[in-house]
Amino acid sequence: MKERGYYAGFGGAYLPEVLVATFDELVEAFYRAKNDPSFWKEYTEIMASYSCRPTPLTFAGNLTAHFGGARIYVKREDLNHTGAHKANNVMGQGLLVKRMGKTRVIAETGAGQHGVATATMAAKFGFRCTIYMGEVDVNRQRPNVFWMERLGAEVVPVREGTRILKDAINEAFRDWVTNMDTTHYVLGTACGPHPFPEMVSYFQSIIGKEAREQILECEGRLPKRVYACVGGGSNALGVFRAFMDDPVELVGVEAGGKGLDTQEHASRLCSKDASIGVAQGYKTYFLQNSDGQMKETHSVAAGLDYVGVSPILASLKESGRVRFEAATDREVVEALSLTIRKEGLIPALESAHAFVQAFKEAPGMSPDDSIIINQSGRGDKDIFTVADAFGDPKWQAFIKAKAEEYHA
Ligand SMILES: Cc1ncc(COP(=O)(O)O)c(C=O)c1O
């Protein structure tokens, strides 16, 4: 264990001896790049030319009129190349990999967005790529698996444990231990051992930097609140970081699944079911039993279905700087439906968690106030889950006809 990368006692780097040198190399490469002004310039240039940055801040006029309170703005991370904020992190890490001279990247993925983003980055930079994905997620996010394979990545379904994100992370670490010389592990969220929480949130901070400038331009003053969904915590930290020293309330929304009293959720920071522990190389709140065994989690959104949470967010919960709430699966589908109909926006199921909480609070706020919701990704990938949730008969008929066609 190294005495660094702690946030009010959370975080750290609890590593097997064999990985220490690799992490030292990564820490050094990251800080060298961070202190080199040409690196951020190179990063923002590639994000502009390849990933449509800066992403817009869209005024949601119809939703604002519908709720009759605060003026609602949406930060459009869905417009990144590959459809989510994940591109910000992978392109940054890709530039670091080039600097470190490695030739292969591996990654874990839950919703598949981070896997697609990593496979895309690997195709662009010419790296070999392997993606680990829990078998459950492979089945519920098939379109993303299809694209990862087309992009040249090997997708490995993980059949260990509960076959979701945490199991994919374990498998990726196993791979890294045996291939450190050639391989970089592109961790997809602000979790894991130091320097990942700091490094991932550093790359994601581009979201808040832009959003803060954009809202000042639109409104002439800061927003009252900023909302983001919380899986591992990268899009939330990305948008929050720029507002940390401002009088702006920051609200993180976790997966309330079937309800916080059902045990079928993935809420680490606002349920009573999580406790502090060390796993996957870092210390944070985990959904674990009294023996330290990880619990099963549930969320309609694969990208929020994770047992741990960023140590930076855990510290911000303890200090009270960020407020945490949870949205249930049912609330998420309702908020998604309303957003689609009213604004023509299709947020990812993950992002829709942030919309739920904003919709609960906007009516009670003054029309002079504004709020920002971070739309971390687009919902196209969720078509199977959402169509099931809506029980869409035309979609079901289409799938049945396709299945018959394949049988024939
Ligand atoms: C669209 C989208 N939003 C949010 C998340 C959650 O991750 P994080 O909390 O790191 O932003 C994911 C994860 O896959 C995602 O795909």
PDBQT file of the ligand as one rigid body, heavy atoms in Angstrom, charges set to zero:
ROOT
HETATM    1  C1  LIG A 501     -23.949   6.796 -20.290  1.00  0.00    +0.000 C 
HETATM    2  C2  LIG A 501     -23.330   6.454 -18.972  1.00  0.00    +0.000 A 
HETATM    3  N1  LIG A 501     -23.500   7.294 -17.946  1.00  0.00    +0.000 NA
HETATM    4  C3  LIG A 501     -22.978   7.043 -16.729  1.00  0.00    +0.000 A 
HETATM    5  C4  LIG A 501     -22.241   5.893 -16.496  1.00  0.00    +0.000 A 
HETATM    6  C5  LIG A 501     -21.712   5.650 -15.116  1.00  0.00    +0.000 C 
HETATM    7  O1  LIG A 501     -20.342   5.833 -15.000  1.00  0.00    +0.000 OA
HETATM    8  P1  LIG A 501     -19.708   7.038 -14.219  1.00  0.00    +0.000 P 
HETATM    9  O2  LIG A 501     -20.366   7.100 -12.866  1.00  0.00    +0.000 OA
HETATM   10  O3  LIG A 501     -18.268   6.694 -14.134  1.00  0.00    +0.000 OA
HETATM   11  O4  LIG A 501     -19.951   8.281 -14.980  1.00  0.00    +0.000 OA
HETATM   12  C6  LIG A 501     -22.032   4.982 -17.541  1.00  0.00    +0.000 A 
HETATM   13  C7  LIG A 501     -21.236   3.762 -17.345  1.00  0.00    +0.000 C 
HETATM   14  O5  LIG A 501     -21.132   2.902 -18.148  1.00  0.00    +0.000 OA
HETATM   15  C8  LIG A 501     -22.589   5.279 -18.814  1.00  0.00    +0.000 A 
HETATM   16  O6  LIG A 501     -22.428   4.459 -19.856  1.00  0.00    +0.000 OA
ENDROOT
TORSDOF 0
